[in-house]
């Protein structure tokens, strides 16, 4: 029997492509899937000297991996992962390590690690970003768990990872327990926000100026060649220019139903932020926007009951292109700021020790939110981490926001007065305004709370909590 350096369970699209990636680096990998037919079909198409299955049962699969074993699990989050762990445990030896590379909730990761370590084995929760294509060509990898376990897998993972702006592997030891899956969860939350921000820009060009998909693609291509350069803008050009094979002369984007799905990670990020009292309004609005989009029938009915706003005079397209470009950049920075703040506060409260400079670096390649912005963010976190309480405190961000603020306000005003829904862009601006406002109206809220419920309030001129007799 041939002995593999690593094993992988789960030959869905992500698992299959990750297995092919590993084998392409001349690393011997054994694969297993509960469906023997899928394994056989996969090996018939992609199997080679490095990619193989010596057995089609779990015991034989485990036996085909060198000890201490490293076994990647790439199955859907939730119960399927628990089922695989239950199936694996009777066949493992002390020191063997299970590596969950799926989109698991970080609290499930913490629970599983405690359980598996208690059995004498090892466990890591590992975020993997980039989608199916980058699983094959090089993803961004976010492992969390015991640092000693990372030492046992990092040489393989470094070889299969994407490369950052300086050609280093896009992988780092994120921190203890569920931190790897947590950082991936927040990554996805930022992804939700950025995609919604871009969708609102697309909607503005389409509805306000009547531009076709290829015309919008041309504008986005210009954006991508400047400071908005990113993977999402790059693929937007493909999406907007794609011809419809079923309707000659038309573009596919115009035939895609305007009802978006989701796979929970963005929702998880919002729920976790609420539980931690961290503000992530743009991520939340992106999740809510997908929820609203799913109400297609009621939206269509309600649209016929309300009169469209009249034309109010639009700026020239050339001017609006520049205004919206600066609005987009500032909005996206705001979305990143919310995600980074959530990671920082979670790391502090959980004692994970997450290095934001390293997180930024490994997002420079292979992941969905890789963008030019990450270059200067990495430099800032690397040089003065102790002086960065928030992303908005970074000098380059301060300068960017000051330069973009007028256009940001103008773009929001133009889109709002013409009746466009812009929940992500508007919330990104409100978040910025709120975080940079030294005097909030929360004093008014505290007065109301004390008046109706005797909830007490604090004063600006002395220590302590107070209650007023409001009826006197």
ABEGO torsion letter per residue (X at the ends): XBBBABBBBEABAAAAAAAAAAAAAGBBBBBBBABAAAAAAAAAAABBAABBBABABAAAAAAABBOBBBBBBBBBBEAAAAAAAAAAAAABBBGBBBBBABBBBAAAAAAAAAAAAAAGBBBBBBBBBGEAAAAAAGBBBBBBEBAAAAAAAAAAAAAABBBBAAGBBBBBBAEBEAAAAAAAAAAAAAAAAAAAAAAAAAAAAAAAAGBBAAAAAAAAAAAAABAABBAAAAAAAAAAABBBAABBGBBAAAABBBBBBBAGAAAAAAAAAAAAGBBBAAAAAAAAAAAAAABAAAAAAAAAABBBBBBAEBBBAAAAAAAAAAAAAAAAAAAAAAAAAAAAAAAAAAGAGBBAAAAAAAAABGBAABBAAAAAAAAAAAABAAABABAAABAAAAAAAAAAAAAAAAAAAAAAAAGBBBAAAAAAAAAAAAAABABBAAAAAAAAAAAAAGAEBBBAABBEBBBBBAAX
